[in-house]
Amino acid sequence: MGDVVYDIPEWIMELAARYGIEPYEIMQVLSGPRPRLPRKAVGAGGLTVLMIIGRTSSGARLRCLCEHSGSSTTKLSEACP
């Protein structure tokens, strides 16, 4: 299985910045060495997403919602504490 490529839209980065979340912190949760808790979630309109709950290197909790958008690309649809 190859590496996952994350597509993080600019508006997600702007929203995360309002919470004080830096781009590198999102990537620490999505692909860093710390344990993660992946869970299937269903959003508005029945959209199935993957919710990944984890901690940054500094220990801050972060929840990321991801949608599969291609063979090896995953689109980030939310990142918040």
QUIWOUR-V223059 format. One record per backbone hydrogen bond with DSSP energy under -1.0 kcal/mol. CO is the residue of the C=O (numbers start at 1). NH is the residue of the N-H. E is the energy in kcal/mol with one decimal. If there is no record, write none. Layout:
co->CO nh->NH e->E
co->CO nh->NH e->E
This chain:
co->5 nh->74 e->-3.1
co->7 nh->76 e->-2.5
co->9 nh->13 e->-1.6
co->10 nh->14 e->-2.2
co->11 nh->15 e->-2.2
co->12 nh->16 e->-2.9
co->13 nh->17 e->-2.1
co->14 nh->18 e->-1.2
co->16 nh->21 e->-2.6
co->17 nh->20 e->-1.3
co->22 nh->26 e->-1.4
co->23 nh->27 e->-1.9
co->24 nh->28 e->-1.7
co->25 nh->29 e->-1.7
co->26 nh->30 e->-2.4
co->27 nh->31 e->-2.7
co->28 nh->32 e->-1.5
co->37 nh->53 e->-1.9
co->39 nh->51 e->-3.7
co->41 nh->49 e->-3.1
co->43 nh->46 e->-1.7
co->47 nh->43 e->-3.6
co->49 nh->41 e->-2.6
co->50 nh->66 e->-2.6
co->51 nh->39 e->-2.9
co->52 nh->64 e->-2.6
co->53 nh->37 e->-2.8
co->54 nh->62 e->-2.6
co->56 nh->59 e->-1.7
co->60 nh->56 e->-2.4
co->62 nh->54 e->-2.4
co->63 nh->80 e->-2.3
co->64 nh->52 e->-3.1
co->65 nh->77 e->-3.4
co->65 nh->78 e->-1.1
co->66 nh->50 e->-2.7
co->67 nh->75 e->-3.1
co->72 nh->5 e->-2.6
co->73 nh->69 e->-2.2
co->74 nh->7 e->-2.7
co->75 nh->67 e->-3.0
co->78 nh->65 e->-2.1
co->80 nh->63 e->-3.0
